[in-house]
């Protein structure tokens, strides 16, 4: 299992709720600061992270993302 955190920049309200609808996202919540929301994902393979970020970028209003992969 690979866990990653994706930081999302989007001025849209309720972006965290929209993120929860994306497959493999186990949790999301709004934040203050440079990014507007955080999405936590759990996938089987590292390559699936790109698929999830591509789905996030398709959400209206998403400006950019930054991904951090958990290191064990």
Backbone torsions as a table, in degrees:
resi	resn	phi	psi	omega
1	UNK	NA	135.6	178.4
2	UNK	-116.1	127.1	177.9
3	UNK	-110.0	140.2	178.0
4	UNK	-142.9	156.5	174.6
5	UNK	-115.8	129.5	178.9
6	UNK	-115.5	121.0	176.3
7	UNK	-89.4	134.7	-174.3
8	UNK	-123.6	129.3	175.4
9	UNK	-101.7	117.5	179.8
10	UNK	-161.1	124.9	178.4
11	UNK	-74.9	-8.3	-178.5
12	UNK	-67.5	135.7	174.2
13	UNK	-72.7	153.6	178.7
14	UNK	66.1	22.0	179.4
15	UNK	-62.3	-35.4	-180.0
16	UNK	-61.9	-39.0	177.9
17	UNK	-66.2	-38.4	177.8
18	UNK	-66.5	-36.0	179.8
19	UNK	-63.6	-35.1	-178.1
20	UNK	-62.5	-17.8	179.8
21	UNK	-83.1	-10.9	-179.4
22	UNK	-80.2	136.2	-179.1
23	UNK	-62.2	145.0	179.2
24	UNK	78.6	-8.2	175.4
25	UNK	-81.8	118.6	-177.4
26	UNK	-92.1	-22.8	177.9
27	UNK	-159.4	151.9	173.3
28	UNK	-153.8	150.5	-178.9
29	UNK	-156.5	151.4	178.1
30	UNK	-73.1	153.1	178.7
31	UNK	-136.4	165.1	172.3
32	UNK	-106.2	158.8	179.4
33	UNK	112.5	-152.9	-175.2
34	UNK	-63.8	-34.2	179.3
35	UNK	-110.1	155.7	-173.9
36	UNK	-100.3	-18.2	179.9
37	UNK	-156.0	158.7	176.1
38	UNK	-123.4	136.8	174.1
39	UNK	-121.0	133.5	176.9
40	UNK	-107.8	128.9	-178.2
41	UNK	-124.6	149.7	173.4
42	UNK	-128.3	119.6	-179.9
43	UNK	-129.8	164.3	179.3
44	UNK	-78.7	-37.9	-175.7
45	UNK	-128.0	149.0	179.8
46	UNK	-56.7	-35.6	-177.8
47	UNK	-65.7	-21.8	-180.0
48	UNK	-71.3	-19.5	179.3
49	UNK	-60.7	-41.0	178.8
50	UNK	-62.6	-38.7	178.1
51	UNK	-61.4	-42.7	-179.8
52	UNK	-65.9	-45.1	179.9
53	UNK	-63.7	-35.4	176.3
54	UNK	-62.9	-40.1	177.2
55	UNK	-64.3	-40.0	179.4
56	UNK	-63.8	-41.6	-178.8
57	UNK	-66.1	-19.1	177.9
58	UNK	-79.6	-12.4	179.3
59	UNK	-73.7	129.7	-179.5
60	UNK	-56.1	129.2	176.6
61	UNK	97.0	-12.4	179.2
62	UNK	-71.9	122.0	-178.3
63	UNK	-92.6	-42.1	178.9
64	UNK	-164.5	165.3	177.2
65	UNK	-136.2	160.8	172.0
66	UNK	-138.5	130.9	-174.5
67	UNK	-113.2	136.2	175.5
68	UNK	-124.9	123.6	-179.0
69	UNK	-96.3	134.9	177.8
70	UNK	-65.3	133.4	179.0
71	UNK	-107.4	127.5	-179.3
72	UNK	-112.6	NA	NA
